[in-house]
Each structure stands twice: as C-alpha cells, then as structure tokens.
Amino acid sequence: MPKKSAGLAMYRVRDGAIEILLVHLGGPFWAKKDAGAWFLPKGEIGAGEDELAAAKREFEEETGIKPSEPLVALGSVKHKSGKTVTAWAFEGDCDPATIRSNTFTMEWPPRSGKQREFPEIDRADFFDTGRAREKMHPAEFEFFERLQKLLAGKALT
C-alpha cells in the first residue's frame, strides 16, 4: 500500500515576495544532493492518526517549532514513488539556522555493523519562487504554487 505523509508549509512575505521554509533531509543518502532534495517538513501518518495532527507533529519534530494557527489546506500531491503528501500552510518566521531536528539511527557505512545517528533534517532555509522551483522536490513544488494562488485571492482548482 502506498505511503501517506502529511506536512506543513511555513511561509513569510519579504519585500512583497512569498518565501517558504524548506528542509533538506539528513543522513548519508542526501548529503551531496541539493537540487530537488528540499521538502516541506513532513512525515508518515500513523495508523489511525488524523492527517492534520500528523502534519503538526512532524513539523515540530523536524524543526523544533510549534506551528501557529490559522492553517490553510493546500490539498495533496503524489510523488513518483506513489506516496501521497497532504499539506497545510501557515504564516510564520524563524531563523533557519536555529532549527533542531529529531534524529534517526542506521547502519553506516553499509554492512559495517556500526550504528550511527543522523539528524532527520540537516538544513533549513526560506526560498522564494525561483529558488524553490530549483531546489524543491518537483511534486511538492505544487504546494508552493497553490499557496501563491491562495495568497493572491484565487481559489484552488
């Protein structure tokens, strides 16, 4: 069964431009990847867990920031892997350098028998439209476009 994830998009407006907070996944597989390797803070929805509750939980675990209300629904997108991601947006601001993520443990290097701990998120930053299009995972860029339409007073289609 395809995975389902939920996340939140924190945005701010600077000099009339919308900027969205994106995170870069930690660990050895993502260390040298940049273009297409930035995502909304998100995670898997637990069995029986409400999607919005999962989105709030994952955002706080991955950034250390408690999301604020109101939250605006951005709908869902599907990754090529088949995973469905549902997201909401809220206005906020932070210093991305202060973000502290939860961690995970994995065998590294492979087949070494050694367990190493890595941050789930190793970097975060705010991106405007042009930079987000270049850095964001392509499926998730749709969330930024929907957010821009909403903030411009247009209805989602």
N, C-alpha and C positions, 0 to 999 in steps of 0.2 A: 504494500500500500504506500503511495507517495506520501512524503513527509509534509507536515503543515507547520509553518512558523508564523510568528506574529512579532511586530516591532513598532517602534515609534520613530518619527522624524522630528527632531528639534530644529526649528528654523528661527532665523532672526532677519531683520531688514537693516542693511547698512548702505547708506548713500543711495537709497531707492532701489537697491538690488536685494533680492531674496538669497540668503545663504542657508545651506542645510548642513547639519552636523552628520558627518560620515565617520565610520570606524574601519580600521584596517585589521584584519584577523591576525592574531599572534601565532606563534609556532613556526616550525621549520618549513612547512609546505608553502607558506605565504611570504616568508621573509624577503625574497627577492622579487616579488610581484608587486606591481603598482597599478598600471592601467587596468581597469576592470576588476580591481581587487578591493574596492572600498564599498561598504554596505551600510544600510541602516542598522542600528543596534537592534538585534532580533534574536529569537531562538525558538526552539521547538515548543509546541503547545503540549502540555502534559495531558495524560488520559483524564478526560472529564473536566479539564480546566477551561475556563472561559477565555476566548481569544484575547480580549482586551486586558484581562488580568495577566495573561502570559506576556503580552507586549510590555506592560508596565514593569513586571518583574524582571524581564530580560533587560530592559533599558537600564534599570537601576543596577542590576548585577554587572552589566558590561561597562557602565560609565561611572557608577557611584553617585549619580544624580537622580533625585526623586523628580519624576515628571510632574508638570503642573497642568491644571485644567484651564480652559476647556480643551478637549481633544476632538479633533475633526477627522472623520473617517476618510481614508484615501482608497478604500477598496482592496482588491487583491491582484497579484500578478503571479505568473507561473514561470519558474526557471526552466531551462532546457532539461534539467535533471528530472523534471516533473514535480518538484517541490512547489507548493503554493505558499506565498507570503502575503499576509494581510497586515495593513499598516494604518496608523493614525498619526496625525501631526499635532504639534503644539508649539507655541511661541516661547522661546527661552533663550538664554545666553549663558556662556560659561567660558572658562579658559581651557581650551582643549588639552593643554599641557598638564593640567591637574587631574585629568581623568584617570581613574584607577579601576582596573578590571578584575573580575574574578579570574581564577587560574584553572588549568587542566593538567593532568599528568599523562604522559605517554612514553612508550619505549623510544629512546633516541640515543645514539643512532640506531637505525633499524637492525634487528637481530643481535643487538649488543647485550641485551638483558638488563640494561641500565634504564631506570625510570627518571625522567626529567620533568620539571614543572615549567609551564609556559603561561603567560597571560593570554586570556581568550582574545583580548584586544590589545595590540601593541602601540597603536597610534590613533589619534582622532584629530579631525580638523573640520573647519567650516569651508564649504565650497559654493561658489556662485554657479550659475547655469553652465557656462562654458567649461569650467574646470570639473564640475560634477559629471557632465556628459563624457568627458575623457577618463575620469577616474572610477566612476561608479560601475558596478556590475550592470550590464546592459538592461536586463529585465527590470531591475529596481529603479532605473532612471525614470521609468513611467511614473513612479510616485512623485518625483520632483515636478514633472510636467503637470500632474493632477493638482498638486499643491499650488503651483503658479496660477492655474486656471481658477482655483477656488479663491485665492487672494485677489485676483483681478475681478472677482464678482461673477465669474462664469460658472455654470453648472457642470458637474462631471457628466460625461457621456458614457 
